[in-house]
């Protein structure tokens, strides 16, 4: 499969310009971007983060985000367990950039990526970034009800500097990069050297870079992103994802960097009944031997 992707990338790089009118920036803008340094220094990125615009934390109620004020809620506990496993893996290997994807749409990849990023950001010593690389159907800006532009596509096209696309969510320790303006050639943007340089820079300066990517079986973007990142998590939805699509999604990945599978869509009564019993019964400050109403 890696030879297929190498051939695909080479074909796109060698392909002649289409006859239709160009919709991207002038060639000089592309040249300036390609000639930029491969990485920013840690000091330069510190300046970028210090100048990052602060966006009010105002997520959609239906986004079902983890609430740090309710730490005993079962969904939050599941994401903390995932966080613990990933942080342990990070202590054993070079693991900073993480792609969260799925085989097909509507399986919960954006839900998982966003909640995992928030849960990691709850740790005060972690510098965490959530980046929306799903240029085809971006979601992160909608979840947090924030401007979609400027974003990653605008930066990769040389239209804005990096400090314009990094925002910090107020009342959190989480930085966010939205997808940006719509483009007709997402895969070509991801193949730019500037994209690889951006990911390398982010990897060196964040403890975790969590990337929301397109579904693996509906676009090659997620497959390419997985080759440029340290690990991949596949999200599957109970009652929706089939074993065949999971197998095909795993086979489509060029790199053997799949860290695991997150199961989404379990019914609360099935998954959390024992969890709720344990935490409700032994809640701090309560008397487990007291009768109801005492």
C-alpha positions, 0 to 999 in steps of 0.5 A: 500500500505504501507504494500505491501512496508514493505513486499517488503523491508522485503523480500529483506532484508531476501532474500538469496544471489544469486548464481551468482558472486557478482558485489558489493563491498566485505562484509567488505565494506558494513559492514563499511557503515552500521556501519557509523554514522547516520548523519554528524554534520553541521560542518563536512558537511560544510567542505565537501561543502568547499572542493567540486570540482567546475565544470564549468557551461556548460549545454547543449543548448537543456536542456532549463534551466532557464537563470538568465540573462533573468528574464522576460522569461515566463518559468523562471517566471513559475518556480519562481512562483513554488519556491514561493509556495514551500518556503511558504509551507516550512514556514508552515511545515518541508519541505526540501527534495523534490522528483520530479517524473512522472508517465511515462518516457519522461514527463519532471521530470528531466527538472522540477527538474533541473530548480526548483533547479536552481531557488531556488539557485538564492536566495542568502540565500538558500543552494540548492542541486540537487541529481540524484537518478534515478540510472536506467537512470540518466540525471543530468550529461548529462544536465550539461555535467559533469562526472557521477562518482563518484556519489551517487551509489559509495558512497552508496557502500562504494567506495568513501567518501561524499566529492567526490560526492558533486560538485558545479556548477561554477557561481551558488549557486547550489550543485550537486550529480550525480547518479554515476556508474551503478548498477544492484540492485538500489532498494537494494541500496535505502533500505540500512540504509546508504541511509536513513542516507544520506538523513537525513544528507542532510535534516539537512544541506541544505535548499532544496534537490531536488531529480530526481527520476525514473518514479513511474509506471516503478520502485519502486525506486520513491515510496520508495524515497517518503517515505524517503522525505518530499514531492513529486511533480508529473510532467505530460505532456500535450498530453502524460499523461492520467488521468488513469496513474496519478491516478495510480501514485498517488495510488502507493505512500505510503505516503500522501505527494504529494504537487502538480502536475506540468503541462509540455508541454503546447504550448507557444502561449496558455500559455504565450500570456497574460504573454508576452503581459503584460511584453512586454508592461510594460517593465522597461524603455519603454514608453507604449504609444510610437508608434512602432519604437519610 
